[in-house]
């Protein structure tokens, strides 16, 4: 067995001890070392002083000549002094050892009781935390008025609890919306199939209509599943690319040019540029979704313009369109998952209400934000703000 293997059981045993017993053990160890050191130091000093009695000198001063000095052996004068000194030294050693043990015991017990009292708020906090379940995350723990570390720990835990509660609420809402969006095309296909199965001799056009409906709803399901997978996998994407936003915007406009030509939308961008660090794939997707959205909800013969500038250490990518505009009460909601201003129109255009939510998620992953800068009946401007 190696030296490291021998230490492992002791380390494991120490790790399993409660904090109170660990503090008590450490304090007892320190007090024991200090007492043993003091015991040997005092005992050695006392015994050395007693041994010096064997060399006892007498000085006699004379008026006219130098003083006379001669050695006296106390054992010659007091034959029993050696036995008494030996007994005294032995008694002193025993009493010193007893006092040392008593001091160690008292110190250990005092440490145990003091740590128990000091850690009582921590035990209470631990019990309250253990009582919290997923169903009662909104319940906060009372913060002690002591203003000490435990008070700060309680405040930090309450803040974490609030963040968890918000995250759970968002997750629940997201799951409910996702289930609804997935269920809708399935219900449409099931209804059409049930109606079709009741027809005795369906015509060719009815077959074509059924196949067209199933294909449309299947594409919608595939599109929705693809976006959901993208949203769940973004956290693992590396964000260390050095990106020219002008080049990225140019690529987006080139890829969306065919869709813009179909609606006779003019695409343009400024000549300015900014360099940021992040994931080229994710930022491309964010700008793509913003521009695609601006094209979809634009008027024929309209325009979409991308402007890039730096401001106070941030790169601002503004996408300005000449579309239908966004109502003030919806300007924040459009970045939440599955929100559509006009659900029927969004579904006609193949939207699932996740495009802008994906942009907001990508912006957050890059320590940035996305927001509606201005919007009216003549168009909207959405800004993606990223740190330089």
WOTADA-V966447 format. One record per residue. N is the residue number from 1. RES is the residue in three letters. SS is DSSP state (hx for helix, st for strand, lp for the rest). NEAR is the number of other ideal C-beta (glycine too) atoms within 12 Angstrom. Layout:
n-><N	N>
res-><RES	RES>
ss-><SS	SS>
near-><NEAR	NEAR>
This chain:
n-><1	2	3	4	5	6	7	8	9	10	11	12	13	14	15	16	17	18	19	20	21	22	23	24	25	26	27	28	29	30	31	32	33	34	35	36	37	38	39	40	41	42	43	44	45	46	47	48	49	50	51	52	53	54	55	56	57	58	59	60	61	62	63	64	65	66	67	68	69	70	71	72	73	74	75	76	77	78	79	80	81	82	83	84	85	86	87	88	89	90	91	92	93	94	95	96	97	98	99	100	101	102	103	104	105	106	107	108	109	110	111	112	113	114	115	116	117	118	119	120	121	122	123	124	125	126	127	128	129	130	131	132	133	134	135	136	137	138	139	140	141	142	143	144	145	146	147	148	149	150	151	152	153	154	155	156	157	158	159	160	161	162	163	164	165	166	167	168	169	170	171	172	173	174	175	176	177	178	179	180	181	182	183	184	185	186	187	188	189	190	191	192	193	194	195	196	197	198	199	200	201	202	203	204	205	206	207	208	209	210	211	212	213	214	215	216	217	218	219	220	221	222	223	224	225	226	227	228	229	230	231	232	233	234	235	236	237	238	239	240	241	242	243	244	245	246	247	248	249	250	251	252	253	254	255	256	257	258	259	260	261	262	263	264	265	266	267	268	269	270	271	272	273	274	275	276	277	278	279	280	281	282	283	284	285	286	287	288	289	290	291	292	293	294	295	296	297	298	299	300	301	302	303	304	305	306	307	308	309	310	311	312	313	314	315	316	317	318	319	320	321	322	323	324	325	326	327	328	329	330	331	332	333	334	335	336	337	338	339	340	341	342	343	344	345	346	347	348	349	350	351	352	353	354	355	356	357	358	359	360	361	362	363	364	365	366	367	368	369	370	371	372	373	374	375	376	377	378	379	380	381	382	383	384	385	386	387	388>
res-><UNK	UNK	UNK	UNK	UNK	UNK	UNK	UNK	UNK	UNK	UNK	UNK	UNK	UNK	UNK	UNK	UNK	UNK	UNK	UNK	UNK	UNK	UNK	UNK	UNK	UNK	UNK	UNK	UNK	UNK	UNK	UNK	UNK	UNK	UNK	UNK	UNK	UNK	UNK	UNK	UNK	UNK	UNK	UNK	UNK	UNK	UNK	UNK	UNK	UNK	UNK	UNK	UNK	UNK	UNK	UNK	UNK	UNK	UNK	UNK	UNK	UNK	UNK	UNK	UNK	UNK	UNK	UNK	UNK	UNK	UNK	UNK	UNK	UNK	UNK	UNK	UNK	UNK	UNK	UNK	UNK	UNK	UNK	UNK	UNK	UNK	UNK	UNK	UNK	UNK	UNK	UNK	UNK	UNK	UNK	UNK	UNK	UNK	UNK	UNK	UNK	UNK	UNK	UNK	UNK	UNK	UNK	UNK	UNK	UNK	UNK	UNK	UNK	UNK	UNK	UNK	UNK	UNK	UNK	UNK	UNK	UNK	UNK	UNK	UNK	UNK	UNK	UNK	UNK	UNK	UNK	UNK	UNK	UNK	UNK	UNK	UNK	UNK	UNK	UNK	UNK	UNK	UNK	UNK	UNK	UNK	UNK	UNK	UNK	UNK	UNK	UNK	UNK	UNK	UNK	UNK	UNK	UNK	UNK	UNK	UNK	UNK	UNK	UNK	UNK	UNK	UNK	UNK	UNK	UNK	UNK	UNK	UNK	UNK	UNK	UNK	UNK	UNK	UNK	UNK	UNK	UNK	UNK	UNK	UNK	UNK	UNK	UNK	UNK	UNK	UNK	UNK	UNK	UNK	UNK	UNK	UNK	UNK	UNK	UNK	UNK	UNK	UNK	UNK	UNK	UNK	UNK	UNK	UNK	UNK	UNK	UNK	UNK	UNK	UNK	UNK	UNK	UNK	UNK	UNK	UNK	UNK	UNK	UNK	UNK	UNK	UNK	UNK	UNK	UNK	UNK	UNK	UNK	UNK	UNK	UNK	UNK	UNK	UNK	UNK	UNK	UNK	UNK	UNK	UNK	UNK	UNK	UNK	UNK	UNK	UNK	UNK	UNK	UNK	UNK	UNK	UNK	UNK	UNK	UNK	UNK	UNK	UNK	UNK	UNK	UNK	UNK	UNK	UNK	UNK	UNK	UNK	UNK	UNK	UNK	UNK	UNK	UNK	UNK	UNK	UNK	UNK	UNK	UNK	UNK	UNK	UNK	UNK	UNK	UNK	UNK	UNK	UNK	UNK	UNK	UNK	UNK	UNK	UNK	UNK	UNK	UNK	UNK	UNK	UNK	UNK	UNK	UNK	UNK	UNK	UNK	UNK	UNK	UNK	UNK	UNK	UNK	UNK	UNK	UNK	UNK	UNK	UNK	UNK	UNK	UNK	UNK	UNK	UNK	UNK	UNK	UNK	UNK	UNK	UNK	UNK	UNK	UNK	UNK	UNK	UNK	UNK	UNK	UNK	UNK	UNK	UNK	UNK	UNK	UNK	UNK	UNK	UNK	UNK	UNK	UNK	UNK	UNK	UNK	UNK	UNK	UNK	UNK	UNK	UNK	UNK	UNK	UNK	UNK	UNK	UNK	UNK	UNK	UNK	UNK	UNK	UNK	UNK	UNK	UNK	UNK	UNK	UNK	UNK	UNK	UNK	UNK	UNK>
ss-><lp	lp	hx	hx	hx	hx	hx	hx	hx	hx	hx	hx	hx	hx	hx	hx	lp	lp	hx	hx	hx	hx	hx	hx	hx	hx	hx	hx	hx	hx	hx	hx	hx	hx	hx	hx	hx	hx	hx	hx	hx	hx	hx	hx	hx	hx	hx	hx	hx	hx	hx	hx	hx	hx	lp	st	st	st	st	st	lp	lp	lp	lp	lp	lp	lp	st	st	st	st	st	lp	hx	hx	hx	hx	lp	lp	lp	hx	hx	hx	hx	hx	hx	hx	hx	hx	hx	hx	hx	hx	hx	hx	hx	hx	hx	hx	hx	hx	hx	hx	hx	hx	hx	hx	hx	hx	hx	hx	hx	hx	hx	hx	hx	hx	hx	lp	hx	hx	hx	hx	hx	hx	hx	hx	hx	hx	hx	lp	lp	lp	hx	hx	hx	lp	lp	lp	lp	lp	lp	lp	lp	lp	lp	lp	lp	hx	hx	hx	hx	hx	hx	hx	hx	hx	hx	hx	hx	hx	hx	hx	hx	hx	hx	hx	hx	hx	hx	hx	hx	hx	hx	hx	hx	hx	hx	hx	hx	hx	hx	hx	hx	hx	hx	hx	hx	hx	hx	hx	hx	hx	hx	hx	hx	hx	lp	lp	lp	lp	lp	lp	hx	hx	hx	hx	hx	hx	hx	hx	hx	hx	hx	hx	hx	hx	hx	hx	hx	hx	hx	hx	hx	hx	hx	hx	hx	hx	hx	hx	hx	hx	hx	hx	hx	lp	lp	lp	lp	st	st	st	st	hx	hx	hx	hx	hx	hx	hx	hx	hx	hx	hx	hx	hx	hx	hx	hx	hx	hx	lp	lp	lp	st	st	st	st	lp	lp	lp	lp	lp	st	st	st	st	lp	hx	hx	hx	hx	hx	hx	hx	hx	hx	hx	hx	hx	hx	hx	hx	hx	hx	lp	st	lp	lp	lp	lp	st	st	st	st	st	st	st	st	st	lp	lp	st	st	st	st	st	st	st	st	lp	st	lp	lp	lp	lp	hx	hx	hx	lp	lp	hx	hx	hx	lp	lp	lp	lp	lp	lp	lp	hx	hx	hx	hx	hx	hx	lp	lp	lp	lp	lp	lp	hx	hx	hx	hx	hx	hx	hx	hx	hx	hx	hx	lp	lp	lp	st	st	st	st	st	st	st	st	lp	lp	st	st	st	st	st	st	st	st	st	lp>
near-><8	7	8	10	11	11	14	14	13	15	13	12	13	18	14	12	16	18	20	22	21	20	26	28	22	21	25	26	19	18	27	22	17	18	28	20	15	20	29	18	16	21	26	18	17	23	23	15	17	25	18	14	24	19	15	19	16	15	13	13	11	10	7	6	8	10	13	12	13	11	13	18	17	22	18	13	13	16	11	14	20	20	13	17	23	18	15	21	24	18	18	23	22	16	18	26	21	16	19	27	20	17	22	27	19	19	25	26	18	20	28	24	18	18	25	20	15	21	25	19	25	27	19	19	29	20	13	24	23	11	14	22	14	15	11	16	25	18	19	21	30	17	21	21	11	19	12	17	16	26	20	17	24	28	23	19	26	26	17	19	25	19	16	22	23	16	16	20	18	20	19	18	19	26	18	16	26	27	17	20	34	25	18	23	28	20	18	25	26	17	18	26	19	13	16	22	13	12	16	8	9	18	12	10	11	19	16	14	18	25	19	17	24	23	18	21	29	18	19	30	26	18	25	34	20	19	33	28	16	30	32	20	18	29	15	14	23	14	26	14	21	17	31	23	41	26	24	38	38	24	24	35	34	19	21	33	22	14	25	29	16	13	27	18	31	24	32	23	31	21	12	20	23	34	21	37	22	36	29	27	24	36	41	34	36	46	46	34	39	44	45	35	39	45	38	32	35	34	22	15	13	27	27	40	30	40	28	35	24	21	18	10	14	23	37	33	48	35	47	34	39	30	31	23	27	32	17	15	12	21	25	20	20	37	32	26	33	34	28	30	29	19	18	10	15	24	23	14	24	25	31	36	36	37	42	45	37	41	45	33	34	38	38	24	30	35	18	32	27	38	27	35	23	20	30	19	13	17	28	36	30	43	32	47	32	38	23	24>
